[in-house]
């Protein structure tokens, strides 16, 4: 009994997180429809390139590899479809697994980690700067903000744009040491942007694919398969 409880706990814990990359659902069969008739109607969906499947009286197991984009179920890599007895009659239950959904879920976490790492590196570099280096950087930034080039009164009256600051000569003055350009540090912004993009893709894909596959199965089961 203890072993059964442990096994049940493992199954519950697995199901608690596997919704991330698994889509579950059920569709009621049409009145008078048998399991064989139901699978006959669903059968064309598993004749796509890269799809293999096995079928028994009440269960269909499929797997996809290098599936083309034209496949209506291309986002799923494997799945199990079962005909069960429901309260109001036979019901098709399914569990479909998608690696793409899992990738889109994990990608934001990875990019967020990169963003936090870049922030930590920038803070570490700033903490190890000498007071002279900090003062020099602050002075340069203040000079860039405060520097205003003179403009001829006639140009100003005519509305001409202010002259741009001349580019510094590549050659340094005599006796001045070349300063090594210090990297500004990796900005976390691109990582956060990518994290947001993949999070959006996951949310849209998780909801959309759930609805699409449910509608696809329902259409096949409850409508004329020959017409579809």
GIKA-V755832 format. One record per backbone hydrogen bond with DSSP energy under -1.0 kcal/mol. CO is the residue of the C=O (numbers start at 1). NH is the residue of the N-H. Records with the same first field share a line. If there is no record, write none. Layout:
BEGIN
CO->NH, NH
END
This chain:
BEGIN
1->5
2->6
3->7
4->8
5->9
6->10
7->11
8->12
9->13
10->14
11->15
12->16
14->18
17->20
18->22
21->98
23->96
25->94
27->92
30->33
34->38
35->39
36->40
37->41
38->42
39->43
42->45
43->46
44->47
48->51
50->65
52->63
54->61
58->83
59->56
60->81
61->54
62->79
63->52
68->71
71->74
73->76
77->64
78->97
79->62
80->95
81->60
82->93
84->91
89->86
90->29
91->84
92->27
93->82
94->25
95->80
96->23
97->77, 78
98->102
99->103
100->104
101->105
102->106
103->107
106->110
107->111
108->112
109->113
110->114
111->115
112->116
113->117
114->118
115->119
116->120
117->121
118->122
119->123
120->124
121->125
122->126
123->127
124->128
126->129
130->134
131->135
132->136
133->137
134->138
135->139
136->140
137->141
138->142
139->143
140->144
141->145
142->146
143->147
152->156
153->157
154->158
155->160
173->176
188->192
189->193
190->194
191->195
192->196
193->197
194->198
195->199
196->200
197->201
198->202
199->203
200->204
201->205
202->206
203->207
204->208
205->209
206->210
207->211
208->212
209->213
210->214
211->215
212->216
213->217
214->218
215->219
216->220
217->221
218->222
219->223
224->228
END
